[in-house]
Amino acid sequence: MHCLISGGTGLIGRLFCQQWLARGDQLTVLSRRPDKVRKLCGETAHGCRELQEVEAPVDVVVNLAGEPITHRWTDKRRAEIRDSRLKMTEKLVRWSLSQAQRPRYFLSGSAVGYYGDRGGDLLRENSPPAAASPHSCAGTGRRPPCHCSRPESASAPCAPP
C-alpha cells in the first residue's frame, strides 16, 4: 500500500511513518523540509514539497499537518494554527478528488487533544471535551485553537457515499 502523509516529520507523524515502513509499505511524506524526511521518518520514505511530486496511485492519505501549538496563543497565533490545519486539509482533499484512482482512505487528525485520552472509547464530533488538565482548554472557557468541525467538514468530500 502507498501512503501519503502530511505532518510526517512531527512527533506523531514520525511514529506513524516508522510503523508504516516496518510493514514494508510505500510512504511519501509531504514536507516543508523534504531533505530531512529520510533522517526523520526512515530510509525508504520519499519526501516531497509539493503534491504534484507525489507518484500516484496513493491508497491512503493521512493528514497530521499543522503549525505547532507550543507557542503562546495570541489571536494571531490562533489564526495561524487554525489556518494551517484548514488549508492543508482542503489542499489534500482537492488533490485526492483530482486523482484518476482516488485514495481508498482519508484520515485527518486535528485538535485531537480536545477530546483527551479516552482509551478505546469511540469519539464523535459531538463528544464532550476532555476534563480540565494542565494540557487542555477544558474548564477554562477557552476554545482549542482550531474547532474540530471545520477541519472535518473540509475533508467531508472524501467521505464514502
DSSP file (Angstrom, degrees, kcal/mol; ACC not computed):
  #  RESIDUE AA STRUCTURE BP1 BP2  ACC     N-H-->O    O-->H-N    N-H-->O    O-->H-N    TCO  KAPPA ALPHA  PHI   PSI    X-CA   Y-CA   Z-CA
    1    1 A M              0   0    0      0, 0.0    25,-1.8     0, 0.0     2,-0.5   0.000 360.0 360.0 360.0 145.5    0.0    0.0    0.0
    2    2 A H  E     -a   26   0A   0     23,-0.2    57,-2.3    25,-0.1    58,-1.9  -0.921 360.0-167.1-107.9 123.9    1.1    3.5   -0.7
    3    3 A C  E     -ab  27  60A   0     23,-2.3    25,-2.9    -2,-0.5     2,-0.5  -0.925  10.2-160.4-113.2 133.7    0.5    6.1    2.0
    4    4 A L  E     -ab  28  61A   0     56,-2.8    58,-2.9    -2,-0.4     2,-0.4  -0.964  19.2-175.6-106.4 125.0    0.8    9.9    1.5
    5    5 A I  E     -ab  29  62A   0     23,-2.6    25,-2.7    -2,-0.5     2,-0.4  -0.978  17.4-161.7-126.1 135.9    1.2   11.7    4.9
    6    6 A S  E    S+ab  30  63A   0     56,-2.4    58,-2.4    -2,-0.4    25,-0.1  -0.893  85.5  30.1-104.8 144.9    1.4   15.4    5.7
    7    7 A G  S >  S+     0   0    0     23,-0.9     3,-1.3    -2,-0.4     6,-0.5   0.688  76.9 140.6  80.5  17.8    2.9   16.2    9.1
    8    8 A G  T 3   +     0   0    0     22,-0.5     9,-0.3    -3,-0.4    23,-0.1   0.682  65.2  55.6 -69.8 -18.5    5.1   13.1    8.9
    9    9 A T  T 3  S+     0   0    0      4,-0.1    -1,-0.3     5,-0.1    22,-0.0   0.450  91.7  94.0 -93.9   0.3    8.1   14.8   10.4
   10   10 A G  S <> S-     0   0    0     -3,-1.3     4,-2.8     1,-0.0     5,-0.2  -0.195  96.4 -88.1 -81.3-179.8    6.2   15.9   13.5
   11   11 A L  H  > S+     0   0    0      1,-0.2     4,-1.1     2,-0.2    -1,-0.0   0.935 127.2  31.5 -57.1 -54.9    6.0   14.0   16.8
   12   12 A I  H  > S+     0   0    0      1,-0.2     4,-2.3     2,-0.2    -1,-0.2   0.895 118.0  57.3 -72.2 -40.3    3.1   11.7   16.0
   13   13 A G  H  > S+     0   0    0     -6,-0.5     4,-3.0     1,-0.2    -2,-0.2   0.880 101.9  54.2 -59.9 -41.8    3.9   11.6   12.3
   14   14 A R  H  X S+     0   0    0     -4,-2.8     4,-2.2     1,-0.2    -1,-0.2   0.911 110.0  47.2 -61.3 -41.8    7.4   10.2   12.8
   15   15 A L  H  X S+     0   0    0     -4,-1.1     4,-2.0    -5,-0.2    -1,-0.2   0.909 112.2  49.9 -65.8 -41.4    6.0    7.3   14.8
   16   16 A F  H  X S+     0   0    0     -4,-2.3     4,-2.8     1,-0.2    -2,-0.2   0.944 110.3  50.8 -60.0 -47.6    3.3    6.7   12.2
   17   17 A C  H  X S+     0   0    0     -4,-3.0     4,-2.8    -9,-0.3     5,-0.2   0.905 108.7  51.1 -58.9 -44.0    6.0    6.7    9.5
   18   18 A Q  H  X S+     0   0    0     -4,-2.2     4,-1.8     1,-0.2    -1,-0.2   0.915 113.2  45.3 -60.5 -43.3    8.2    4.2   11.3
   19   19 A Q  H  X S+     0   0    0     -4,-2.0     4,-0.9     2,-0.2    -2,-0.2   0.901 113.0  50.3 -67.1 -41.1    5.3    1.8   11.8
   20   20 A W  H ><>S+     0   0    0     -4,-2.8     5,-1.3     1,-0.2     3,-0.8   0.934 112.7  45.8 -63.1 -46.8    4.1    2.2    8.2
   21   21 A L  H ><5S+     0   0    0     -4,-2.8     3,-1.8     1,-0.2    -1,-0.2   0.844 103.8  63.2 -67.1 -32.9    7.6    1.5    6.8
   22   22 A A  H 3<5S+     0   0    0     -4,-1.8    -1,-0.2     1,-0.3    -2,-0.2   0.768  97.1  59.4 -62.1 -24.6    8.0   -1.5    9.2
   23   23 A R  T <<5S-     0   0    0     -4,-0.9    -1,-0.3    -3,-0.8    -2,-0.2   0.627 118.6-114.8 -76.3 -13.4    5.1   -3.1    7.4
   24   24 A G  T < 5 +     0   0    0     -3,-1.8    -3,-0.2    -4,-0.3    -2,-0.1   0.622  69.5 138.6  88.6  14.6    7.1   -2.9    4.2
   25   25 A D      < -     0   0    0     -5,-1.3     2,-0.3     1,-0.1    -1,-0.3  -0.432  58.3 -97.3 -91.7 167.1    4.7   -0.4    2.5
   26   26 A Q  E     -a    2   0A   0    -25,-1.8   -23,-2.3    -2,-0.1     2,-0.4  -0.610  38.8-167.1 -85.1 140.9    5.5    2.6    0.4
   27   27 A L  E     -a    3   0A   0     17,-0.4    19,-2.4    -2,-0.3     2,-0.5  -0.992  13.9-173.8-136.8 128.7    5.5    6.0    2.1
   28   28 A T  E     -ac   4  46A   0    -25,-2.9   -23,-2.6    -2,-0.4     2,-0.6  -0.989  13.4-157.2-118.3 128.5    5.5    9.6    0.7
   29   29 A V  E     -ac   5  47A   0     17,-3.3    19,-2.4    -2,-0.5     2,-0.6  -0.924   7.3-148.8-111.1 116.8    5.9   12.4    3.1
   30   30 A L  E     +ac   6  48A   0    -25,-2.7   -23,-0.9    -2,-0.6   -22,-0.5  -0.753  38.4 160.8 -81.6 119.0    4.7   15.9    2.1
   31   31 A S        -     0   0    0     17,-2.9     4,-0.1    -2,-0.6     6,-0.0  -0.984  56.9-135.3-146.5 149.0    7.0   18.2    4.0
   32   32 A R  S    S+     0   0    0     -2,-0.3     3,-0.1     1,-0.3    17,-0.1   0.681 114.7  42.4 -71.1 -17.6    8.3   21.7    4.0
   33   33 A R    >   +     0   0    0     15,-0.1     3,-2.1     1,-0.1     4,-0.5  -0.587  66.6 164.4-127.4  68.9   11.7   20.1    4.5
   34   34 A P  G >  S+     0   0    0      0, 0.0     3,-0.9     0, 0.0     4,-0.4   0.774  73.5  66.3 -60.7 -25.1   11.8   17.1    2.1
   35   35 A D  G 3  S+     0   0    0      1,-0.2     4,-0.3     2,-0.1     3,-0.1   0.685 102.1  48.6 -68.1 -16.9   15.6   16.8    2.5
   36   36 A K  G <> S+     0   0    0     -3,-2.1     4,-2.4     1,-0.1     5,-0.3   0.510  85.7  92.5 -97.1  -7.6   15.0   15.8    6.2
   37   37 A V  H <>>S+     0   0    0     -3,-0.9     4,-3.4    -4,-0.5     5,-0.7   0.907  83.7  48.3 -59.7 -48.6   12.4   13.1    5.6
   38   38 A R  H  >5S+     0   0    0     -4,-0.4     4,-1.2     1,-0.2    -1,-0.2   0.895 114.3  47.1 -61.8 -39.4   14.6   10.1    5.3
   39   39 A K  H  45S+     0   0    0     -4,-0.3    -1,-0.2     1,-0.2    -2,-0.2   0.912 122.6  34.1 -67.3 -41.9   16.5   11.0    8.5
   40   40 A L  H  <5S+     0   0    0     -4,-2.4    -2,-0.2     2,-0.1    -3,-0.2   0.800 132.4  25.3 -84.5 -30.1   13.3   11.7   10.5
   41   41 A C  H  <5S-     0   0    0     -4,-3.4    -3,-0.2    -5,-0.3   -20,-0.2   0.710 119.1 -69.3-112.2 -25.8   10.9    9.1    9.0
   42   42 A G    ><< -     0   0    0     -4,-1.2     3,-1.7    -5,-0.7    -1,-0.2  -0.470  41.0 -92.3 139.0 148.1   13.0    6.3    7.7
   43   43 A E  T 3  S+     0   0    0      1,-0.3    -5,-0.1    -2,-0.2    -1,-0.1   0.757 120.9  48.7 -60.0 -29.1   15.5    5.5    4.9
   44   44 A T  T 3  S+     0   0    0     -6,-0.1   -17,-0.4    -3,-0.1    -1,-0.3   0.458  85.8 109.9 -94.6   0.7   12.8    4.2    2.4
   45   45 A A    <   -     0   0    0     -3,-1.7     2,-0.5    -7,-0.1   -17,-0.2  -0.516  61.9-141.2 -73.4 142.2   10.5    7.2    2.9
   46   46 A H  E     -c   28   0A   0    -19,-2.4   -17,-3.3    -2,-0.2     2,-0.4  -0.920  14.5-154.2-105.7 127.0   10.2    9.5   -0.1
   47   47 A G  E     +c   29   0A   0     -2,-0.5     2,-0.3   -19,-0.2   -17,-0.2  -0.802  16.7 171.5-102.0 142.4   10.0   13.3    0.7
   48   48 A C  E     -c   30   0A   0    -19,-2.4   -17,-2.9    -2,-0.4   -15,-0.1  -0.991  28.8-152.6-145.5 153.2    8.3   15.9   -1.5
   49   49 A R  S    S+     0   0    0     -2,-0.3     2,-0.3   -19,-0.2    -1,-0.1   0.774  82.1  41.7 -92.8 -31.2    7.5   19.5   -1.0
   50   50 A E  S >  S-     0   0    0      1,-0.1     3,-1.7   -20,-0.0     4,-0.3  -0.894  75.0-127.4-123.4 148.2    4.5   19.7   -3.5
   51   51 A L  G >  S+     0   0    0     -2,-0.3     3,-1.6     1,-0.3    -1,-0.1   0.779 106.9  69.1 -62.5 -26.7    1.6   17.4   -4.2
   52   52 A Q  G 3  S+     0   0    0      1,-0.3    -1,-0.3     3,-0.0     0, 0.0   0.705  93.5  59.5 -65.0 -17.8    2.5   17.4   -7.9
   53   53 A E  G <  S+     0   0    0     -3,-1.7    -1,-0.3     2,-0.1     2,-0.3   0.568  79.7 110.2 -85.4 -10.4    5.6   15.4   -7.0
   54   54 A V    <   -     0   0    0     -3,-1.6     2,-0.8    -4,-0.3     4,-0.1  -0.488  68.7-133.0 -72.7 130.0    3.6   12.5   -5.5
   55   55 A E        -     0   0    0     -2,-0.3    -1,-0.1     2,-0.1    -2,-0.1  -0.750  42.0-109.5 -84.5 113.9    3.8    9.4   -7.6
   56   56 A A  S    S+     0   0    0     -2,-0.8     2,-0.1     2,-0.1     3,-0.0  -0.406  84.3  65.2 -80.0 162.0    0.2    8.0   -7.9
   57   57 A P        -     0   0    0      0, 0.0     2,-0.4     0, 0.0    45,-0.1   0.545  58.5-176.9 -85.0 156.8   -1.6    6.0   -7.1
   58   58 A V        -     0   0    0     43,-0.5   -55,-0.2     1,-0.1    46,-0.1  -0.959  12.6-170.1-114.2 132.4   -2.0    6.6   -3.4
   59   59 A D  S    S+     0   0    0    -57,-2.3    46,-2.0    -2,-0.4    45,-1.4   0.805  73.2  28.0 -89.5 -33.9   -4.1    4.2   -1.3
   60   60 A V  E     -bd   3 105A   0    -58,-1.9   -56,-2.8    44,-0.2     2,-0.5  -0.995  59.4-162.3-135.9 132.7   -4.1    6.1    2.0
   61   61 A V  E     -bd   4 106A   0     44,-2.2    46,-3.2    -2,-0.4     2,-0.5  -0.975  10.1-172.2-112.2 126.6   -3.9    9.8    2.8
   62   62 A V  E     -bd   5 107A   0    -58,-2.9   -56,-2.4    -2,-0.5     2,-0.7  -0.982   5.3-162.4-120.1 121.3   -3.0   10.7    6.4
   63   63 A N  E     +bd   6 108A   0     44,-3.2    46,-2.7    -2,-0.5   -56,-0.2  -0.889  33.3 141.8-110.0 106.3   -3.2   14.4    7.3
   64   64 A L        +     0   0    0    -58,-2.4   -57,-0.2    -2,-0.7   -51,-0.1   0.203  35.1 130.2-120.7  11.3   -1.4   15.3   10.5
   65   65 A A        +     0   0    0    -59,-0.1     2,-0.2    20,-0.1    24,-0.1  -0.294  21.4 116.8 -73.0 151.1    0.0   18.7    9.3
   66   66 A G        -     0   0    0     22,-0.1    15,-0.1    44,-0.1     3,-0.1  -0.701  64.9 -77.0 161.7 151.9   -0.4   21.9   11.3
   67   67 A E        -     0   0    0     13,-0.3    18,-0.1    14,-0.3    17,-0.0  -0.328  61.8 -95.6 -59.6 143.2    1.6   24.6   13.0
   68   68 A P        -     0   0    0      0, 0.0     3,-0.3     0, 0.0    -1,-0.1  -0.277  24.2-148.6 -60.2 148.2    2.9   23.6   16.4
   69   69 A I  S    S+     0   0    0      1,-0.2     4,-0.1    -3,-0.1    -2,-0.0   0.186  72.9  98.9-103.4  16.0    0.7   24.6   19.4
   70   70 A T        +     0   0    0      2,-0.1    -1,-0.2     3,-0.0     2,-0.1   0.576  65.1  84.0 -82.8  -9.1    3.6   25.0   21.8
   71   71 A H  S    S-     0   0    0     -3,-0.3     2,-0.0     1,-0.1     0, 0.0  -0.433  98.4 -74.2 -89.3 167.1    3.8   28.8   21.5
   72   72 A R        -     0   0    0     -2,-0.1     2,-1.6     1,-0.1    -1,-0.1  -0.349  48.6-122.1 -58.2 136.9    1.8   31.4   23.3
   73   73 A W        +     0   0    0      4,-0.1    -1,-0.1    -3,-0.1     2,-0.1  -0.581  44.4 164.2 -89.9  77.5   -1.8   31.5   21.9
   74   74 A T     >  -     0   0    0     -2,-1.6     4,-2.8     1,-0.1     5,-0.2  -0.377  55.9-101.1 -77.8 169.4   -2.2   35.1   20.8
   75   75 A D  H  > S+     0   0    0      1,-0.2     4,-2.0     2,-0.2     5,-0.1   0.908 126.7  49.9 -58.7 -41.0   -5.1   35.9   18.4
   76   76 A K  H  > S+     0   0    0      2,-0.2     4,-2.1     1,-0.2    -1,-0.2   0.925 111.2  48.0 -62.9 -44.7   -2.6   35.9   15.6
   77   77 A R  H  > S+     0   0    0      1,-0.2     4,-2.6     2,-0.2    -2,-0.2   0.900 108.7  54.0 -65.5 -40.8   -1.1   32.6   16.6
   78   78 A R  H  X S+     0   0    0     -4,-2.8     4,-2.7     1,-0.2    -1,-0.2   0.917 108.8  49.4 -57.7 -43.6   -4.6   31.0   16.9
   79   79 A A  H  X S+     0   0    0     -4,-2.0     4,-3.0     1,-0.2     5,-0.2   0.899 110.5  50.2 -63.9 -40.6   -5.4   32.1   13.4
   80   80 A E  H  X S+     0   0    0     -4,-2.1     4,-2.3     2,-0.2   -13,-0.3   0.915 112.1  47.6 -63.5 -42.7   -2.1   30.6   12.1
   81   81 A I  H  X S+     0   0    0     -4,-2.6     4,-1.5     2,-0.2   -14,-0.3   0.948 115.8  44.3 -62.9 -49.7   -2.8   27.3   13.9
   82   82 A R  H  X S+     0   0    0     -4,-2.7     4,-2.5    63,-0.3     3,-0.3   0.945 115.1  47.6 -60.8 -50.0   -6.4   27.2   12.5
   83   83 A D  H  X S+     0   0    0     -4,-3.0     4,-2.8     1,-0.2     5,-0.4   0.868 106.4  57.5 -62.8 -37.7   -5.4   28.2    9.0
   84   84 A S  H  X S+     0   0    0     -4,-2.3     4,-1.3    -5,-0.2    -1,-0.2   0.886 112.4  41.6 -62.3 -37.2   -2.5   25.7    8.8
   85   85 A R  H  X S+     0   0    0     -4,-1.5     4,-2.1    -3,-0.3    -2,-0.2   0.926 117.5  45.2 -75.6 -45.9   -4.9   22.9    9.5
   86   86 A L  H  X S+     0   0    0     -4,-2.5     4,-2.7     2,-0.2     5,-0.2   0.933 113.5  48.7 -64.8 -46.4   -7.8   24.0    7.3
   87   87 A K  H  X S+     0   0    0     -4,-2.8     4,-2.3    -5,-0.2    -1,-0.2   0.912 113.4  46.2 -64.2 -42.6   -5.7   24.9    4.3
   88   88 A M  H  X S+     0   0    0     -4,-1.3     4,-2.6    -5,-0.4     5,-0.2   0.908 112.7  50.5 -67.5 -40.3   -3.7   21.6    4.3
   89   89 A T  H  X S+     0   0    0     -4,-2.1     4,-2.4     1,-0.2    -2,-0.2   0.950 113.0  45.7 -60.6 -48.4   -6.9   19.6    4.7
   90   90 A E  H  X S+     0   0    0     -4,-2.7     4,-2.5     1,-0.2    -2,-0.2   0.893 112.4  51.6 -62.0 -40.1   -8.6   21.4    1.8
   91   91 A K  H  X S+     0   0    0     -4,-2.3     4,-2.3    -5,-0.2    -1,-0.2   0.920 111.7  46.2 -63.3 -45.0   -5.5   21.1   -0.3
   92   92 A L  H  X S+     0   0    0     -4,-2.6     4,-2.8     2,-0.2    -2,-0.2   0.871 111.8  51.7 -67.0 -36.7   -5.3   17.3    0.3
   93   93 A V  H  X S+     0   0    0     -4,-2.4     4,-2.6    -5,-0.2     5,-0.2   0.952 110.5  47.7 -64.4 -48.7   -9.0   16.9   -0.4
   94   94 A R  H  X S+     0   0    0     -4,-2.5     4,-1.2     1,-0.2    -2,-0.2   0.922 114.2  47.5 -58.2 -44.4   -8.7   18.7   -3.7
   95   95 A W  H >X S+     0   0    0     -4,-2.3     4,-0.6     2,-0.2     3,-0.5   0.937 111.8  50.0 -61.9 -47.1   -5.7   16.6   -4.7
   96   96 A S  H >< S+     0   0    0     -4,-2.8     3,-1.0     1,-0.2    -2,-0.2   0.907 111.0  48.8 -58.5 -44.1   -7.4   13.3   -3.6
   97   97 A L  H 3< S+     0   0    0     -4,-2.6    -1,-0.2     1,-0.2    -2,-0.2   0.722 106.7  57.6 -70.7 -20.6  -10.5   14.2   -5.6
   98   98 A S  H << S+     0   0    0     -4,-1.2    -1,-0.2    -3,-0.5    -2,-0.2   0.570  83.8 105.7 -85.5  -8.8   -8.4   15.1   -8.7
   99   99 A Q  S << S-     0   0    0     -3,-1.0     3,-0.3    -4,-0.6    -3,-0.0  -0.480  70.0-138.5 -77.6 141.0   -6.7   11.7   -8.9
  100  100 A A  S    S+     0   0    0      1,-0.3     2,-0.6    -2,-0.2    -1,-0.1   0.907 107.0  34.4 -60.7 -41.8   -7.8    9.2  -11.6
  101  101 A Q  S    S-     0   0    0     -3,-0.0   -43,-0.5     0, 0.0    -1,-0.3  -0.917  96.0-147.6-113.4 102.2   -7.5    6.5   -8.9
  102  102 A R        -     0   0    0     -2,-0.6    -5,-0.1    -3,-0.3    -6,-0.1  -0.308  26.1 -92.9 -70.2 150.3   -8.6    8.1   -5.7
  103  103 A P        -     0   0    0      0, 0.0   -44,-0.2     0, 0.0   -43,-0.2  -0.331  26.6-140.7 -59.1 143.2   -7.2    7.1   -2.3
  104  104 A R  S    S+     0   0    0    -45,-1.4     2,-0.4     1,-0.1   -44,-0.2   0.836  84.8  33.7 -75.6 -33.0   -9.2    4.5   -0.6
  105  105 A Y  E     -d   60   0A   0    -46,-2.0   -44,-2.2     2,-0.0     2,-0.4  -0.959  59.2-171.6-127.7 143.0   -8.8    6.0    2.8
  106  106 A F  E     -d   61   0A   0     -2,-0.4     2,-0.5   -46,-0.2   -44,-0.2  -0.949  11.4-179.1-133.8 111.7   -8.5    9.6    4.0
  107  107 A L  E     -d   62   0A   0    -46,-3.2   -44,-3.2    -2,-0.4     2,-0.4  -0.944   1.2-177.6-116.0 130.6   -7.6   10.1    7.7
  108  108 A S  E     -d   63   0A   0     -2,-0.5     2,-0.5   -46,-0.2   -44,-0.2  -0.982   5.5-169.9-133.0 123.5   -7.3   13.6    9.2
  109  109 A G        +     0   0    0    -46,-2.7     2,-0.3    -2,-0.4    -2,-0.0  -0.952  20.1 150.1-115.7 121.4   -6.2   14.3   12.7
  110  110 A S        +     0   0    0     -2,-0.5    42,-0.1     1,-0.1    -2,-0.1  -0.975  67.1   0.2-150.8 134.6   -6.5   17.9   14.1
  111  111 A A  S >  S+     0   0    0     -2,-0.3     3,-1.7     1,-0.1     4,-0.3   0.824  72.7 154.3  59.6  33.7   -7.2   19.2   17.6
  112  112 A V  G >>  +     0   0    0      1,-0.3     3,-1.3     2,-0.2     4,-0.6   0.764  61.9  69.5 -65.8 -23.4   -7.3   15.6   18.9
  113  113 A G  G 34 S+     0   0    0      1,-0.2     3,-0.4     2,-0.2    -1,-0.3   0.701  79.9  78.9 -66.1 -17.8   -6.3   16.8   22.4
  114  114 A Y  G <4 S+     0   0    0     -3,-1.7    16,-2.8     1,-0.2    -1,-0.2   0.847  98.2  42.0 -56.1 -35.5   -9.7   18.5   22.6
  115  115 A Y  T <4 S-     0   0    0     -3,-1.3    -1,-0.2    -4,-0.3    -2,-0.2   0.663 101.4-150.0 -89.3 -18.2  -11.2   15.1   23.5
  116  116 A G     <  -     0   0    0     -4,-0.6     2,-0.8    -3,-0.4    -1,-0.1  -0.084  43.2 -39.7  73.4-179.6   -8.4   13.9   25.8
  117  117 A D        +     0   0    0      1,-0.1     3,-0.1    -4,-0.1    -1,-0.1  -0.733  60.4 163.7 -84.9 109.7   -7.3   10.3   26.4
  118  118 A R    >   -     0   0    0     -2,-0.8     3,-1.9     1,-0.4     2,-0.2   0.078  39.3-135.1-113.0  21.0  -10.5    8.2   26.5
  119  119 A G  T 3  S-     0   0    0      1,-0.3    -1,-0.4     2,-0.0     0, 0.0  -0.414  74.5 -17.3  63.1-130.3   -8.8    4.9   26.0
  120  120 A G  T 3  S+     0   0    0     -2,-0.2    -1,-0.3    -3,-0.1    -3,-0.0   0.259  97.4 134.0 -93.9  11.8  -10.8    2.8   23.4
  121  121 A D    <   -     0   0    0     -3,-1.9     2,-0.5     1,-0.1    -3,-0.1  -0.338  61.6-117.5 -63.5 141.8  -14.0    4.9   23.5
  122  122 A L        -     0   0    0     -2,-0.0     2,-0.4    -4,-0.0    -1,-0.1  -0.711  34.7-161.4 -78.1 122.5  -15.5    5.8   20.2
  123  123 A L        -     0   0    0     -2,-0.5     2,-0.2     4,-0.1    -8,-0.0  -0.880   9.4-175.4-111.6 140.7  -15.4    9.6   19.9
  124  124 A R    >   -     0   0    0     -2,-0.4     3,-2.2     4,-0.1     0, 0.0  -0.755  45.2 -91.4-125.2 172.0  -17.5   11.7   17.6
  125  125 A E  T 3  S+     0   0    0      1,-0.3    24,-0.1    -2,-0.2    23,-0.1   0.837 126.6  49.7 -53.7 -35.5  -17.8   15.4   16.7
  126  126 A N  T 3  S+     0   0    0      2,-0.0    -1,-0.3     3,-0.0    -3,-0.0   0.374  82.3 119.7 -90.2   6.3  -20.5   15.9   19.4
  127  127 A S  S <  S-     0   0    0     -3,-2.2    -4,-0.1     1,-0.1     0, 0.0  -0.434  73.0-104.5 -66.0 144.8  -18.4   14.1   22.1
  128  128 A P        -     0   0    0      0, 0.0    -1,-0.1     0, 0.0     3,-0.1  -0.282  39.1 -98.0 -70.1 158.2  -17.7   16.4   25.1
  129  129 A P        -     0   0    0      0, 0.0   -14,-0.3     0, 0.0   -15,-0.1  -0.172  49.6 -81.2 -68.5 168.2  -14.3   17.9   25.6
  130  130 A A        -     0   0    0    -16,-2.8   -14,-0.2   -17,-0.2     3,-0.1  -0.231  51.3 -95.9 -63.6 156.1  -11.7   16.4   27.9
  131  131 A A        -     0   0    0    -16,-0.2     7,-0.2     1,-0.2    -1,-0.1  -0.357  62.3 -73.6 -65.0 157.5  -11.9   17.2   31.6
  132  132 A A        +     0   0    0      5,-0.1    -1,-0.2    -3,-0.1     7,-0.1  -0.273  66.0 157.1 -58.3 136.5   -9.6   20.1   32.7
  133  133 A S    >   -     0   0    0      5,-0.3     3,-1.6     3,-0.1    -3,-0.0  -0.936  58.4 -96.0-149.3 168.7   -5.9   19.2   32.7
  134  134 A P  T 3  S+     0   0    0      0, 0.0    -2,-0.1     0, 0.0     0, 0.0   0.730 125.1  45.8 -61.3 -18.5   -2.7   21.2   32.5
  135  135 A H  T 3  S+     0   0    0    -22,-0.0     2,-0.3     2,-0.0    -3,-0.0   0.276 105.2  69.0-109.2  10.3   -2.6   20.5   28.8
  136  136 A S    <   -     0   0    0     -3,-1.6    -3,-0.1     2,-0.1   -22,-0.1  -0.781  69.1-134.9-125.5 169.8   -6.3   21.2   27.8
  137  137 A C    > > +     0   0    0     -2,-0.3     3,-2.3    -5,-0.1     5,-0.7   0.550  64.6 124.8 -93.6 -12.1   -8.6   24.1   27.4
  138  138 A A  T 3 5S+     0   0    0      1,-0.3    -5,-0.3    -7,-0.2    -2,-0.1  -0.181  77.6  12.5 -56.6 137.1  -11.4   22.3   29.2
  139  139 A G  T 3 5S+     0   0    0     -7,-0.1    -1,-0.3     3,-0.1    -8,-0.1   0.420 107.8  88.9  80.4  -2.1  -12.8   24.2   32.2
  140  140 A T  T < 5S-     0   0    0     -3,-2.3    -2,-0.2     2,-0.3     3,-0.1   0.557  95.7-120.4-102.3 -10.0  -11.0   27.4   31.2
  141  141 A G  T   5S+     0   0    0     -4,-0.4     2,-0.3     1,-0.3    -3,-0.1   0.433  76.4 120.5  82.2  -2.0  -13.7   28.9   29.0
  142  142 A R      < -     0   0    0     -5,-0.7    -1,-0.3     1,-0.0    -2,-0.3  -0.695  58.2-134.9 -94.4 150.1  -11.2   28.9   26.1
  143  143 A R        -     0   0    0     -2,-0.3     4,-0.1     1,-0.1    -1,-0.0  -0.672  32.1 -97.3 -93.1 154.4  -11.7   27.0   22.9
  144  144 A P        -     0   0    0      0, 0.0     3,-0.2     0, 0.0    -1,-0.1  -0.303  44.1-101.5 -63.0 162.3   -9.0   24.9   21.3
  145  145 A P  S    S+     0   0    0      0, 0.0     2,-0.4     0, 0.0   -63,-0.3   0.723 112.3  31.9 -63.6 -20.0   -7.1   26.8   18.5
  146  146 A C  S    S-     0   0    0    -65,-0.1     2,-0.1   -64,-0.1   -67,-0.0  -0.897  84.9-134.2-140.6 106.1   -9.0   25.0   15.8
  147  147 A H    >   -     0   0    0     -2,-0.4     3,-1.0    -3,-0.2   -36,-0.0  -0.395  23.4-126.7 -63.1 137.0  -12.6   23.9   16.4
  148  148 A C  T 3> S+     0   0    0      1,-0.2     4,-1.8     2,-0.2     5,-0.2   0.738  97.3  65.1 -63.0 -31.0  -12.9   20.4   15.2
  149  149 A S  H 3> S+     0   0    0      1,-0.2     4,-2.7     2,-0.2    -1,-0.2   0.828  94.8  59.1 -69.0 -29.9  -15.9   20.7   12.9
  150  150 A R  H <> S+     0   0    0     -3,-1.0     4,-1.8     2,-0.2    -1,-0.2   0.955 109.1  41.3 -67.1 -49.1  -14.2   23.0   10.4
  151  151 A P  H  > S+     0   0    0      0, 0.0     4,-1.3     0, 0.0    -1,-0.2   0.900 116.2  51.8 -63.4 -36.7  -11.3   20.5    9.5
  152  152 A E  H  X S+     0   0    0     -4,-1.8     4,-0.5     1,-0.2     3,-0.4   0.917 110.3  46.8 -65.6 -41.1  -13.8   17.6    9.5
  153  153 A S  H >< S+     0   0    0     -4,-2.7     3,-0.6     1,-0.2    -1,-0.2   0.825 106.8  59.3 -70.2 -27.8  -16.1   19.5    7.1
  154  154 A A  H 3< S+     0   0    0     -4,-1.8    -1,-0.2     1,-0.2    -2,-0.2   0.817 110.3  42.3 -66.6 -29.2  -13.2   20.3    4.9
  155  155 A S  H >< S+     0   0    0     -4,-1.3     3,-1.9    -3,-0.4     4,-0.3   0.472  85.8 100.2 -95.1  -1.8  -12.5   16.6    4.5
  156  156 A A  G X<  +     0   0    0     -3,-0.6     3,-2.2    -4,-0.5    -1,-0.2   0.817  68.7  67.8 -55.0 -35.9  -16.1   15.6    4.0
  157  157 A P  G 3  S+     0   0    0      0, 0.0    -1,-0.3     0, 0.0    -2,-0.1   0.740  98.2  54.8 -59.7 -18.0  -15.9   15.4    0.2
  158  158 A C  G <  S+     0   0    0     -3,-1.9    -2,-0.2     2,-0.1   -52,-0.1   0.516  83.1 112.7 -89.8  -5.3  -13.6   12.4    0.7
  159  159 A A  S <  S-     0   0    0     -3,-2.2   -54,-0.0    -4,-0.3    -3,-0.0  -0.374  78.1-103.6 -68.0 144.4  -16.1   10.5    2.8
  160  160 A P              0   0    0      0, 0.0    -1,-0.1     0, 0.0    -2,-0.1  -0.334 360.0 360.0 -64.7 151.3  -17.6    7.4    1.3
  161  161 A P              0   0    0      0, 0.0    -2,-0.1     0, 0.0    -3,-0.0   0.511 360.0 360.0 -65.6 360.0  -21.2    7.7   -0.1
